[in-house]
Amino acid sequence: MNAPPESLLQETEQFVRQPHGFDQYRAGLQTYRSWANEHFEREETRLFIGGWACHVSMGPDDAGGGHMASLFASLLQDVGNPLMRLDNGLGLYRFRYKGSDPTLYVGVMAQEVQKIDPSAVSRDHDGYLLVDYDRLGLKFMTWEEWMKRSVGEGVR
């Protein structure tokens, strides 16, 4: 805990031994502005994440800002913010299953459903939680279907 920091040479040698080590090292030095320009096409997205970077006291050109922004962006992408809250308190989330399916879906989070209606959640043979949308009176849909629905239509 109170040991002196490693020398730059020692740190560099560690990165050489790791797969993608120099990419990790570069990401640690990259500024937020550089990282955002590299990863996002839309200015609105860069500004949204940039607001968070400023919130944690990082300027757009501070070293390490790219690493922090990538952590924040991955949190939003993987976990997400609810698109909306239903009357029963469940959040509707946009998400993507891990694996090769690139499709975006809109649905509830099984852990939240367990708190409200445990009988609507089961486990598959691999131990993954499954939600019975019919039991909740909801329609499971893709992001594309969600975006095409009429404004007053809702999710039922």
C-alpha positions in Angstrom: 0.0 0.0 0.0 2.8 2.4 0.8 5.2 1.1 -1.8 6.8 3.5 -4.2 5.2 3.6 -7.7 6.7 1.4 -10.4 9.1 3.1 -12.9 7.8 3.9 -16.4 10.0 1.1 -17.7 8.5 -1.5 -15.3 5.0 -0.3 -16.2 5.7 -0.4 -19.9 7.1 -4.0 -19.6 3.9 -5.1 -18.0 1.8 -3.6 -20.9 4.0 -5.4 -23.4 3.3 -8.8 -21.8 -0.5 -8.3 -21.8 -2.7 -8.8 -24.9 -3.8 -5.4 -26.1 -1.6 -3.9 -23.4 -0.6 -0.8 -25.4 -4.2 -0.1 -26.3 -5.0 -0.1 -22.6 -2.1 2.2 -21.9 -3.1 4.6 -24.7 -6.7 4.6 -23.5 -5.4 5.6 -20.1 -3.8 8.7 -21.6 -6.4 9.6 -24.2 -8.4 12.7 -23.6 -12.2 12.7 -23.5 -12.4 14.8 -26.7 -10.2 12.4 -28.6 -12.0 9.3 -27.3 -15.5 10.8 -28.1 -14.5 11.8 -31.6 -13.1 8.4 -32.2 -16.2 6.5 -30.9 -19.3 8.7 -31.6 -20.6 10.1 -34.9 -23.3 12.3 -33.4 -22.4 15.6 -31.7 -25.3 15.2 -29.3 -23.9 11.9 -28.0 -20.4 13.5 -27.5 -22.0 16.4 -25.6 -24.1 14.1 -23.4 -21.1 12.1 -22.3 -19.0 15.2 -22.1 -21.4 16.7 -19.6 -20.7 13.7 -17.4 -16.9 14.1 -17.8 -17.2 17.7 -16.6 -19.4 16.5 -13.7 -16.5 14.4 -12.4 -14.1 17.4 -12.7 -12.4 16.3 -15.9 -11.9 18.8 -18.7 -12.3 17.7 -22.3 -8.5 17.6 -22.8 -7.4 16.1 -19.5 -5.3 12.9 -19.8 -7.3 9.9 -18.7 -10.7 11.4 -19.6 -11.2 8.9 -22.4 -10.8 6.0 -20.0 -13.4 7.5 -17.6 -15.8 8.3 -20.5 -15.5 4.8 -21.9 -16.5 3.4 -18.4 -19.5 5.7 -18.2 -20.6 4.9 -21.8 -20.3 1.2 -21.3 -22.4 1.4 -18.1 -25.1 3.2 -20.0 -24.9 0.8 -22.9 -24.8 -2.4 -20.9 -27.1 -1.5 -18.0 -28.9 1.5 -19.4 -31.3 4.0 -18.0 -35.0 3.1 -18.0 -36.8 4.4 -21.1 -39.8 4.8 -18.8 -41.3 3.5 -15.6 -44.6 1.6 -15.7 -47.3 2.2 -13.2 -46.2 -0.8 -11.1 -42.7 0.7 -10.8 -41.0 -1.6 -13.3 -38.5 0.1 -15.7 -38.5 -0.5 -19.4 -34.9 -0.8 -20.7 -33.3 -0.9 -24.1 -30.7 -3.7 -24.1 -28.8 -6.2 -26.3 -28.2 -9.8 -25.3 -24.5 -10.8 -25.0 -23.3 -12.9 -27.9 -23.7 -12.6 -31.6 -27.2 -11.2 -31.9 -26.9 -7.5 -32.6 -30.6 -6.8 -32.2 -31.7 -4.2 -29.6 -34.7 -5.1 -27.5 -36.9 -3.3 -25.0 -38.0 -5.1 -21.9 -38.0 -5.3 -18.1 -35.2 -6.3 -15.8 -35.8 -9.8 -14.3 -34.4 -8.7 -10.9 -36.9 -5.9 -10.7 -39.8 -8.2 -11.7 -38.8 -10.6 -9.0 -39.5 -7.9 -6.3 -43.0 -7.2 -7.7 -44.2 -10.5 -9.1 -41.8 -13.4 -8.4 -44.0 -15.9 -10.2 -43.3 -14.1 -13.5 -39.6 -15.0 -13.3 -38.1 -18.5 -13.8 -34.6 -19.9 -14.6 -33.6 -21.7 -17.8 -31.3 -24.7 -17.8 -28.2 -22.5 -17.8 -29.4 -20.6 -14.8 -30.4 -17.4 -16.6 -33.5 -15.5 -15.4 -36.5 -15.5 -17.8 -39.4 -13.1 -17.6 -43.0 -14.2 -18.5 -44.1 -11.1 -20.3 -47.7 -12.5 -20.8 -48.0 -12.9 -17.1 -47.1 -9.2 -16.7 -49.5 -8.2 -19.5 -46.6 -6.7 -21.5 -45.3 -7.2 -25.0 -41.6 -8.0 -25.4 -40.4 -6.1 -28.5 -37.4 -5.1 -30.4 -36.1 -1.5 -30.3 -37.3 -1.1 -33.9 -40.9 -2.2 -32.9 -40.7 0.1 -29.9 -39.8 3.1 -32.1 -42.6 2.4 -34.6 -45.4 2.1 -32.1 -47.8 5.0 -31.9 -47.3 7.5 -29.1 -50.5 6.6 -27.3 -50.2 2.9 -27.8 -48.0 2.2 -24.7 -46.4 -1.2 -24.2 -49.4 -3.4 -23.4 
